[in-house]
Amino acid sequence: MGRNRSIPVVVLGVACAVGAVLALADIRTPVRMLLTPLFLFLVPGAAVAGLLRDRDPLSALTVGAAASLAVNVVLAEAMLLFDAWSPRAGVATVGVLSFFLLVIRLLYRGRAPGEVEAGTK
């Protein structure tokens, strides 16, 4: 990744992390109103788009945006259905789910799409 591309990625990553920390620590500040939704909409989409790194970039971006919206809507619906609405729990759940998607991406990083592990046949 080139230097020109990595700077905005790092800045967005830090902004998302700050938004999550502000929501989890329940710190009341006007910046929280911007950074927490940024975390909720960017992190799941980036995690899903990272799994599709060998696809067309526009397709990966589209699927990532749709997956981010789906994760947030399904989580909100489940929290309302079970009468367990909590913004802190929502942020934590989105963070944990995105972390698991990142772990999956890191586990399968070196493996080619059609490659099969030895001994599985």
C-alpha positions in Angstrom: 0.0 0.0 0.0 1.4 3.4 -1.0 2.1 6.2 1.5 -0.6 8.4 0.0 -3.3 5.8 0.5 -2.2 4.7 4.0 -2.6 8.1 5.6 -6.4 8.4 5.2 -6.8 4.7 6.2 -4.9 5.3 9.5 -6.8 8.6 10.2 -10.2 6.8 9.6 -9.1 3.9 11.7 -8.1 6.2 14.6 -11.4 8.1 14.3 -13.4 4.9 14.4 -11.5 3.6 17.4 -12.0 6.9 19.2 -15.7 6.7 18.4 -16.0 3.3 19.9 -14.1 4.2 23.0 -16.3 7.3 23.5 -19.4 5.2 23.2 -18.2 2.4 25.4 -16.9 4.7 28.1 -20.2 6.8 27.8 -18.3 10.1 27.5 -20.7 12.9 26.5 -19.1 15.1 23.9 -20.3 16.5 20.6 -17.5 14.6 18.8 -19.2 11.3 19.9 -22.2 12.2 17.7 -19.9 12.0 14.6 -17.3 9.3 15.5 -19.6 6.6 16.9 -21.8 6.4 13.7 -18.6 6.5 11.7 -17.4 3.4 13.6 -20.8 1.6 13.3 -21.0 2.1 9.5 -17.3 1.8 8.5 -15.9 -1.0 10.5 -18.2 -3.9 9.5 -18.1 -2.8 5.9 -14.3 -2.6 5.9 -14.1 -6.1 7.5 -16.4 -7.6 4.9 -14.6 -5.8 2.0 -11.3 -7.1 3.4 -12.6 -10.6 2.9 -13.3 -9.8 -0.8 -9.8 -8.4 -1.5 -9.4 -10.5 -4.7 -12.6 -9.2 -6.3 -13.3 -6.1 -8.2 -12.8 -3.1 -5.8 -16.2 -1.6 -6.7 -17.9 -4.9 -6.0 -16.1 -5.3 -2.7 -17.1 -1.7 -1.7 -20.7 -2.3 -2.6 -20.9 -5.6 -0.7 -19.1 -4.1 2.3 -21.6 -1.2 2.4 -24.6 -3.5 2.1 -23.1 -5.8 4.8 -22.5 -2.9 7.1 -26.1 -1.7 6.8 -27.4 -5.3 7.2 -25.3 -5.9 10.4 -26.5 -2.7 12.0 -30.1 -3.2 11.1 -30.2 -6.8 12.2 -28.5 -5.9 15.5 -30.9 -3.1 16.2 -33.9 -5.3 15.4 -32.6 -8.0 17.7 -32.0 -5.6 20.5 -35.5 -4.1 20.1 -37.1 -7.6 19.8 -35.5 -8.8 23.1 -36.1 -5.5 24.8 -32.3 -5.1 25.4 -31.6 -1.8 23.8 -28.2 -0.5 24.7 -26.0 1.7 22.6 -22.9 0.4 24.4 -23.8 -3.2 23.8 -24.5 -2.4 20.1 -21.0 -0.8 19.7 -19.4 -3.7 21.5 -21.3 -6.3 19.4 -20.3 -4.6 16.1 -16.7 -4.4 17.3 -16.6 -8.1 18.2 -18.2 -9.2 15.0 -15.8 -7.1 12.9 -12.9 -8.4 14.9 -13.9 -12.0 14.1 -14.1 -11.1 10.4 -10.6 -9.6 10.6 -9.4 -12.9 12.2 -10.9 -14.9 9.4 -9.2 -12.6 6.9 -5.9 -13.0 8.6 -6.2 -16.8 8.8 -6.9 -17.2 5.1 -4.5 -14.5 3.9 -1.9 -16.7 2.2 -4.3 -19.3 0.8 -5.4 -19.1 -2.8 -9.1 -19.2 -3.4 -9.2 -22.7 -4.9 -6.5 -24.2 -2.7 -7.4 -27.2 -0.5 -5.5 -28.1 2.6 -3.5 -31.3 2.5 -5.2 -34.3 4.0 -8.7 -33.1 3.6 -9.5 -35.3 0.6 
